[in-house]
Amino acid sequence: MGITRQTKQVKTLLNIFDNNEKAISVVDLIKLLEAQMNKTTVYRILDKLMDDGVVHSFVGKGGLKWYAKCQDCSCETHNDVHPHFQCKTCGEVECLSVSFTLPPINGYMVESASLFIVGVCSNCL
């Protein structure tokens, strides 16, 4: 991991991702941690965790940024090319373990892509 100093604040944020399989919105993270750190610190740590391949982010419904724990990523490579699903009933957001491949697009070099799906999860059906 590239974070050289594992401060109490970094450990607190890492514990949230270690103990949560679902994605977490930045708004919820800031509310959850408001007694322990300010939002600038939360964003700074999230940026470092993303650079280190510990978490990845994506934009969800309404333009809200979400974060989830990476699987097999590193500082050099993010392997989190998968769709994300948000339940319109309970609001939960999760990474789906489904892979997809973008077809080549003539005249374009795609560097990243995002697939965000909204529907009803199996718990709410």
C-alpha positions in Angstrom: 0.0 0.0 0.0 1.3 3.4 -0.9 0.0 5.2 2.2 3.1 5.5 4.2 1.5 6.6 7.5 -1.4 4.5 8.7 -2.9 7.2 10.9 -5.9 6.6 13.1 -8.0 8.4 10.5 -6.7 6.2 7.7 -7.3 3.1 9.7 -10.9 4.2 10.6 -11.7 4.7 6.9 -10.1 1.3 6.0 -12.2 -0.4 8.6 -15.4 0.9 7.1 -14.5 -0.6 3.7 -13.2 -3.9 5.3 -16.5 -4.3 7.2 -18.8 -3.4 4.4 -19.4 -5.3 1.2 -21.6 -2.6 -0.3 -20.6 0.6 -1.9 -20.8 3.7 0.3 -21.6 7.2 -1.0 -19.2 10.0 -0.2 -22.1 11.8 1.6 -22.7 8.9 3.9 -19.0 8.6 4.6 -18.7 12.2 5.6 -21.8 11.9 7.8 -20.5 8.7 9.4 -17.1 10.3 10.1 -18.0 13.9 10.9 -17.1 13.5 14.6 -13.7 12.1 13.8 -12.5 14.1 10.8 -13.6 16.9 8.4 -14.7 16.3 4.9 -11.4 17.5 3.4 -9.6 14.8 5.3 -12.1 12.2 4.1 -11.6 13.2 0.5 -7.8 13.3 0.9 -7.7 9.8 2.3 -10.1 8.5 -0.3 -7.9 9.9 -3.1 -4.9 8.2 -1.6 -6.8 4.9 -1.2 -7.8 5.1 -4.8 -4.2 5.8 -5.9 -3.1 2.7 -3.9 -5.7 0.4 -5.5 -7.6 -0.1 -2.2 -10.9 1.5 -3.3 -12.5 2.6 -6.5 -15.1 5.2 -7.2 -18.0 5.6 -9.6 -20.8 8.1 -10.2 -24.2 6.8 -9.4 -27.8 8.0 -9.7 -28.1 11.8 -9.4 -24.4 12.3 -10.0 -23.5 11.2 -6.4 -20.0 9.7 -6.1 -19.7 6.2 -4.5 -16.7 4.2 -3.2 -16.2 0.5 -2.9 -13.4 -1.8 -1.9 -11.2 -3.0 -4.8 -10.6 -6.6 -5.6 -7.1 -7.5 -6.8 -6.1 -4.0 -7.7 -2.7 -2.2 -7.2 -1.1 1.2 -7.5 -0.4 0.4 -11.1 -3.6 -1.3 -12.3 -7.3 -1.0 -11.4 -9.1 -4.2 -12.4 -12.6 -2.9 -11.3 -14.2 -3.0 -14.7 -17.6 -4.2 -13.6 -21.2 -2.8 -13.5 -22.6 -1.3 -10.3 -26.3 -1.7 -9.3 -28.5 0.6 -7.2 -31.8 -0.6 -5.8 -34.5 2.0 -6.3 -36.4 0.6 -3.3 -33.7 0.3 -0.5 -31.1 2.5 -2.1 -28.2 0.0 -1.6 -25.5 0.1 -4.2 -23.2 -2.9 -4.9 -20.6 -4.0 -7.3 -21.8 -6.8 -9.6 -19.4 -9.7 -10.4 -20.4 -9.6 -14.0 -17.8 -8.7 -16.6 -18.5 -6.9 -19.8 -16.3 -6.0 -22.8 -16.7 -2.8 -24.8 -16.5 -3.2 -28.5 -13.7 -1.3 -30.3 -14.9 2.1 -31.4 -13.3 3.4 -34.6 -11.5 6.7 -34.1 -11.6 6.6 -30.3 -9.3 5.4 -27.6 -11.4 4.5 -24.5 -9.5 4.8 -21.3 -12.3 4.1 -18.9 -16.0 3.1 -18.9 -18.7 2.9 -16.4 -22.0 0.9 -16.3 -24.5 1.9 -13.7 -27.7 -0.1 -13.4 -30.8 0.9 -11.5 -33.6 -1.5 -10.6 -34.8 -3.6 -7.7 -32.4 -5.9 -5.7 -33.2 -9.5 -4.8 -33.9 -8.5 -1.2 -36.6 -6.0 -2.2 -38.3 -8.1 -4.9 
